[in-house]
Amino acid sequence: MGKIRVFFLALCAVTLDAAAANCSFSNGYKQTTISFFIPATLSIPRDALTGTTIYEAAAKTMGDVGRYKCTSAFKMGVTNNIGPQTTSSLFPIGDTGIAWQWVYNEAATTGYGTGTGTPNEYIFTNSSHTVRLVKIGDIINGAKVSSGILGYLQRGEISPLAMSTSGMTITAQSCATPDVAVNMGEHDLSTFSKNGSYSRTTNFDIKLNNCPAGINKVMYSLAPNPMAPAWNNELGIIELNKASTAKGIALQVMDHNNQPIEFNKKYAFTNYSVAGGNFSIPLAARYFRTVRTGGKGALDPGINAGTANTEISFVMSYL
């Protein structure tokens, strides 16, 4: 028996819909670059809050530049030339912790594709433009804003305006804070006759040297460490370190009015000047008996004479 073989030939029509460019420069116009000469170095407080504006250039007003026309609806916004593209108005400058903004007629412009325009002819006459730098994360000391094109103001397929800067190095403002060694002197064990007894007070200073101008506020805090943990956080009492031979004694840290410094709490240094310079934070310390009172005073079990050393960290914040 013969077989009938039937072949079907399927023909698929493929349509390539290549959208024609809908925005173009008007005759005699081309891309215009707006250049800003920014400071070669800029100091900012090390602990400035995220979102803080760290620099904004004086605005420039445009003349008869960038004329373009679009024949249909188009996307618009800013494209970032020196970091990842975003839909917000903050355009990261690499991984510096800094972003730049294109401020157009006093409003920060968002990323490309977040706005749309309608068919028409446009020009930038009398429009104002500036660049703003904003902290968006931790800034590494010496972070750089490279010179050149930051980005473009894009309209459809064209970029009528570009923005460039002269480049900048960011330095984090802080004071030099050398280590402090406090000589507590010698104390007779009879001073600590009962629980809560303490020695005479020893005054000392935390030095703030070579503070740059422009820091608005200085905060400090004291923090125990694993080698010498806190005995009482609120009263600012820290245990002796493990190498000490004295027993039943701890160290209490206080302010210049002999009020206890609570650990890990930020205190404002009120005598700081925004003009900068050298300063001292006055503090005080004394030994403090931690052993319960018995019937033998300084001879109670658990209290012994010996070396009495400890360490504590001070943490500075600059705003």
RODO-2510 file (C-alpha; in nm, 4 decimals, decimal comma):
residues 319
     n   res          X          Y          Z
     1     m     0,0000     0,0000     0,0000
     2     g     0,1345     0,3333    -0,0938
     3     k     0,1747     0,6232     0,1582
     4     i     0,0779     0,9764     0,0926
     5     r     0,3229     1,2195     0,2449
     6     v     0,2005     1,5723     0,3033
     7     f     0,4427     1,8533     0,3804
     8     f     0,3336     2,1856     0,5267
     9     l     0,5515     2,4859     0,4747
    10     a     0,4929     2,7481     0,7437
    11     l     0,5821     3,0983     0,6502
    12     c     0,6274     3,3461     0,9357
    13     a     0,6212     3,7130     0,8641
    14     v     0,8681     3,9009     1,0864
    15     t     0,8152     4,2699     1,1229
    16     l     1,1049     4,4762     1,2513
    17     d     0,9642     4,7850     1,4167
    18     a     1,2614     5,0149     1,4327
    19     a     1,1429     5,3278     1,6071
    20     a     1,2685     5,6401     1,4432
    21     a     1,4421     5,8991     1,6546
    22     n     1,1807     6,1452     1,7784
    23     c     1,4088     6,4185     1,9228
    24     s     1,6781     6,6094     1,7363
    25     f     1,8678     6,9370     1,7565
    26     s     1,7257     7,2353     1,5757
    27     n     1,9365     7,3739     1,2917
    28     g     2,2599     7,5299     1,4144
    29     y     2,2374     7,3897     1,7685
    30     k     2,4369     7,1185     1,9428
    31     q     2,5195     6,9905     2,2903
    32     t     2,6353     7,2596     2,5362
    33     t     2,8597     7,1814     2,8349
    34     i     2,8037     7,3753     3,1575
    35     s     3,1354     7,3877     3,3451
    36     f     3,1761     7,4522     3,7161
    37     f     3,5085     7,5279     3,8830
    38     i     3,4761     7,3843     4,2329
    39     p     3,7290     7,4031     4,5217
    40     a     4,0309     7,1741     4,4789
    41     t     3,9800     7,0490     4,8353
    42     l     3,6771     7,0542     5,0588
    43     s     3,6665     6,9682     5,4288
    44     i     3,3482     6,8317     5,5821
    45     p     3,2736     6,7134     5,9379
    46     r     3,3680     6,3465     5,9697
    47     d     3,0298     6,2614     6,1216
    48     a     2,8077     6,4757     5,8982
    49     l     2,4653     6,3156     5,8604
    50     t     2,3772     6,1233     5,5474
    51     g     2,1875     6,3602     5,3189
    52     t     2,3991     6,6624     5,4170
    53     t     2,4776     6,9006     5,1314
    54     i     2,8546     6,9394     5,1372
    55     y     2,8876     7,1793     4,8435
    56     e     2,6687     7,3714     4,6016
    57     a     2,8088     7,5886     4,3240
    58     a     2,6648     7,9251     4,2276
    59     a     2,3943     7,8769     3,9653
    60     k     2,4542     7,9651     3,6011
    61     t     2,1837     8,1063     3,3748
    62     m     2,1768     7,9771     3,0186
    63     g     2,1426     8,1807     2,7028
    64     d     2,0258     8,0695     2,3584
    65     v     2,1589     7,7120     2,3807
    66     g     2,0441     7,3550     2,3365
    67     r     1,7416     7,4176     2,1156
    68     y     1,5804     7,0868     2,0180
    69     k     1,2518     6,9546     1,8883
    70     c     1,0613     6,6330     1,9421
    71     t     0,7947     6,4909     1,7140
    72     s     0,6332     6,2618     1,9730
    73     a     0,6302     6,1981     2,3451
    74     f     0,9788     6,1391     2,4856
    75     k     1,1574     6,0340     2,8026
    76     m     1,3688     6,2827     2,9953
    77     g     1,5999     6,3100     3,2950
    78     v     1,9673     6,2951     3,3930
    79     t     2,2163     6,0235     3,2979
    80     n     2,5112     5,9620     3,5289
    81     n     2,8534     5,9497     3,3624
    82     i     3,0650     5,8633     3,6702
    83     g     2,8669     5,5999     3,8572
    84     p     2,5578     5,3804     3,8549
    85     q     2,2390     5,5147     3,7043
    86     t     1,9507     5,5838     3,9429
    87     t     1,5929     5,7021     3,9174
    88     s     1,6353     5,9399     4,2107
    89     s     1,8004     6,2835     4,1971
    90     l     2,1156     6,1520     4,3685
    91     f     2,3798     6,0185     4,1313
    92     p     2,6616     5,8281     4,3074
    93     i     3,0199     5,9289     4,2333
    94     g     3,1664     5,5797     4,2260
    95     d     3,2022     5,4403     4,5789
    96     t     3,3150     5,7689     4,7388
    97     g     3,0088     5,8071     4,9624
    98     i     2,9208     6,1237     4,7677
    99     a     2,6515     6,1845     4,5075
   100     w     2,5962     6,4768     4,2743
   101     q     2,2723     6,6462     4,1766
   102     w     2,1761     6,8489     3,8730
   103     v     1,9762     7,1414     4,0125
   104     y     1,7631     7,2781     3,7276
   105     n     1,5620     7,5931     3,8035
   106     e     1,6209     7,5315     4,1779
   107     a     1,4903     7,1728     4,1700
   108     a     1,7012     6,8565     4,1725
   109     t     1,6402     6,6624     3,8505
   110     t     1,5711     6,2875     3,8691
   111     g     1,7233     6,0117     3,6557
   112     y     1,6510     5,9497     3,2906
   113     g     1,3152     5,7878     3,2232
   114     t     1,1417     5,9344     3,5289
   115     g     0,9997     6,2248     3,3305
   116     t     0,8263     6,2627     2,9949
   117     g     0,7803     6,5460     2,7499
   118     t     0,5309     6,6225     2,4735
   119     p     0,5977     6,7070     2,1069
   120     n     0,7302     7,0615     2,0726
   121     e     1,0428     7,2683     2,0234
   122     y     1,2410     7,3539     2,3371
   123     i     1,5261     7,5822     2,4406
   124     f     1,7065     7,6495     2,7686
   125     t     1,7161     8,0295     2,7518
   126     n     1,7016     8,1856     3,1022
   127     s     1,7080     7,8472     3,2749
   128     s     1,9362     7,8169     3,5800
   129     h     2,1629     7,5205     3,6507
   130     t     2,4042     7,4242     3,9252
   131     v     2,5782     7,1204     4,0733
   132     r     2,5225     7,0054     4,4306
   133     l     2,7285     6,7465     4,6194
   134     v     2,5554     6,5388     4,8877
   135     k     2,6813     6,2843     5,1405
   136     i     2,5106     5,9481     5,0838
   137     g     2,7337     5,7201     5,2923
   138     d     3,0647     5,6879     5,4717
   139     i     3,3204     5,9152     5,3084
   140     i     3,6744     5,7865     5,2912
   141     n     3,9235     6,0593     5,3720
   142     g     4,0742     6,1701     5,0411
   143     a     3,7701     6,0728     4,8326
   144     k     3,7907     6,2397     4,4928
   145     v     3,5410     6,3969     4,2573
   146     s     3,7208     6,3598     3,9255
   147     s     3,7322     6,6411     3,6731
   148     g     3,5288     6,6017     3,3547
   149     i     3,1707     6,5269     3,2606
   150     l     2,9466     6,4333     3,5526
   151     g     2,6427     6,3570     3,3417
   152     y     2,3928     6,4729     3,0829
   153     l     2,0487     6,6258     3,0678
   154     q     1,8886     6,3841     2,8246
   155     r     1,5827     6,4370     2,6058
   156     g     1,4773     6,1298     2,4133
   157     e     1,7794     6,0206     2,2110
   158     i     1,9805     6,3400     2,2517
   159     s     2,1587     6,5166     2,5371
   160     p     2,1258     6,8932     2,4851
   161     l     2,3255     6,9769     2,8017
   162     a     2,6260     6,8228     2,9754
   163     m     2,7653     6,9194     3,3173
   164     s     3,1350     6,9142     3,4022
   165     t     3,3452     7,0061     3,7061
   166     s     3,7107     7,0846     3,7692
   167     g     3,7525     6,8058     4,0288
   168     m     3,7777     6,8008     4,4074
   169     t     3,9348     6,6071     4,6952
   170     i     3,7227     6,5591     5,0087
   171     t     3,8910     6,5641     5,3492
   172     a     3,7120     6,4591     5,6665
   173     q     3,7346     6,7257     5,9354
   174     s     3,8620     6,6130     6,2718
   175     c     4,0932     6,7175     6,5526
   176     a     4,4133     6,5413     6,6552
   177     t     4,3401     6,3537     6,9797
   178     p     4,6573     6,2054     7,1337
   179     d     4,6461     5,9268     7,3896
   180     v     4,6192     6,0373     7,7521
   181     a     4,8238     5,8827     8,0356
   182     v     4,6895     5,9735     8,3796
   183     n     4,9170     5,9320     8,6813
   184     m     4,6799     5,8458     8,9660
   185     g     4,9562     5,8470     9,2296
   186     e     4,9772     5,6302     9,5417
   187     h     4,6942     5,5860     9,7905
   188     d     4,6860     5,4248    10,1311
   189     l     4,4572     5,1272    10,1558
   190     s     4,2999     5,2827    10,4665
   191     t     4,1333     5,5352    10,2329
   192     f     3,8986     5,2575    10,1250
   193     s     3,7538     5,1646    10,4636
   194     k     3,4040     5,0816    10,3416
   195     n     3,2075     5,0149    10,0257
   196     g     3,1747     5,3329     9,8160
   197     s     3,4866     5,4957     9,9631
   198     y     3,6994     5,6758     9,7116
   199     s     4,0390     5,8396     9,6794
   200     r     4,1260     6,2002     9,6148
   201     t     4,0467     6,3222     9,2637
   202     t     4,3052     6,3477     8,9877
   203     n     4,2304     6,5966     8,7088
   204     f     4,3265     6,5335     8,3447
   205     d     4,2386     6,6609     7,9967
   206     i     4,1497     6,5130     7,6595
   207     k     4,3374     6,7260     7,4084
   208     l     4,1798     6,8405     7,0817
   209     n     4,4675     6,9719     6,8738
   210     n     4,4786     7,1348     6,5310
   211     c     4,1010     7,1434     6,4912
   212     p     4,0124     7,2858     6,1472
   213     a     3,7704     7,5723     6,1057
   214     g     3,4182     7,4766     6,0091
   215     i     3,3370     7,2034     6,2617
   216     n     3,0157     7,3200     6,4255
   217     k     2,9961     7,0828     6,7191
   218     v     3,2161     6,8348     6,9026
   219     m     3,0752     6,5406     7,0971
   220     y     3,2672     6,2899     7,3065
   221     s     3,1938     5,9626     7,4790
   222     l     3,3886     5,7160     7,6925
   223     a     3,3755     5,3433     7,6249
   224     p     3,5018     5,0442     7,8251
   225     n     3,6868     4,7656     7,6469
   226     p     3,7089     4,3846     7,6896
   227     m     4,0321     4,4067     7,8902
   228     a     3,8696     4,6452     8,1382
   229     p     3,4874     4,6189     8,1343
   230     a     3,2504     4,8532     8,3110
   231     w     3,1637     4,7861     8,6746
   232     n     2,8813     5,0442     8,6653
   233     n     2,7964     5,2149     8,3348
   234     e     2,5833     5,4950     8,4768
   235     l     2,8345     5,5911     8,7462
   236     g     3,1286     5,5753     8,5056
   237     i     3,3125     5,3075     8,7042
   238     i     3,5471     5,0757     8,5166
   239     e     3,7223     4,7643     8,6457
   240     l     4,0989     4,7397     8,6742
   241     n     4,2699     4,5478     8,3970
   242     k     4,3665     4,1847     8,4414
   243     a     4,7347     4,2689     8,4956
   244     s     4,6583     4,4784     8,8060
   245     t     4,7329     4,3226     9,1463
   246     a     4,5092     4,5463     9,3585
   247     k     4,1700     4,3941     9,4441
   248     g     3,8326     4,5376     9,5360
   249     i     3,9131     4,8714     9,3692
   250     a     3,7867     5,0210     9,0426
   251     l     3,8301     5,3571     8,8667
   252     q     3,5581     5,6215     8,8355
   253     v     3,5681     5,8852     8,5599
   254     m     3,3948     6,2215     8,6069
   255     d     3,3561     6,5595     8,4404
   256     h     3,5194     6,8796     8,5672
   257     n     3,2328     6,9217     8,8164
   258     n     3,3000     6,5764     8,9623
   259     q     2,9793     6,4387     8,8128
   260     p     3,0077     6,0786     8,6852
   261     i     3,0507     6,0290     8,3102
   262     e     2,8062     5,7651     8,1905
   263     f     2,9760     5,5223     7,9539
   264     n     2,8749     5,5124     7,5846
   265     k     2,6746     5,8336     7,6220
   266     k     2,7566     6,1314     7,4002
   267     y     2,8392     6,4609     7,5710
   268     a     2,8704     6,7967     7,3981
   269     f     3,1937     6,9897     7,4478
   270     t     3,0502     7,3354     7,5085
   271     n     3,3776     7,5312     7,4955
   272     y     3,4463     7,4464     7,1323
   273     s     3,4742     7,7265     6,8740
   274     v     3,3795     7,6909     6,5076
   275     a     3,6951     7,8888     6,4270
   276     g     3,9018     7,5825     6,5190
   277     g     4,2305     7,5665     6,7090
   278     n     4,3451     7,3732     7,0169
   279     f     4,1131     7,2761     7,3017
   280     s     4,1035     7,0636     7,6170
   281     i     3,8134     6,8648     7,7607
   282     p     3,8599     6,8684     8,1408
   283     l     3,7856     6,5414     8,3193
   284     a     3,8715     6,3787     8,6505
   285     a     3,9230     6,0307     8,7924
   286     r     3,9427     5,8603     9,1317
   287     y     3,9699     5,5103     9,2735
   288     f     3,6469     5,3629     9,4089
   289     r     3,6003     5,0705     9,6491
   290     t     3,3676     4,8016     9,5102
   291     v     3,3888     4,5366     9,7849
   292     r     3,1037     4,5111    10,0358
   293     t     3,1665     4,6565    10,3812
   294     g     3,2638     4,3967    10,6412
   295     g     3,3877     4,4366    10,9927
   296     k     3,7541     4,4909    10,9174
   297     g     3,7540     4,8090    10,7043
   298     a     4,0461     4,8088    10,4634
   299     l     4,1288     4,4548    10,5784
   300     d     3,7962     4,3092    10,4640
   301     p     3,8301     3,9969    10,2472
   302     g     3,8511     4,0802     9,8770
   303     i     4,0402     4,4061     9,9067
   304     n     4,4173     4,4117     9,8600
   305     a     4,6856     4,6684     9,7869
   306     g     4,8804     4,6509     9,4641
   307     t     4,9023     4,7988     9,1172
   308     a     4,5778     4,9557     8,9950
   309     n     4,5806     5,0187     8,6205
   310     t     4,3075     5,0275     8,3600
   311     e     4,2270     5,1561     8,0137
   312     i     3,9288     5,3345     7,8607
   313     s     3,8582     5,4585     7,5089
   314     f     3,7340     5,8041     7,4212
   315     v     3,5350     5,8467     7,1025
   316     m     3,5039     6,1834     6,9270
   317     s     3,2200     6,2908     6,6980
   318     y     3,2371     6,5977     6,4760
   319     l     2,9286     6,7695     6,3324
***
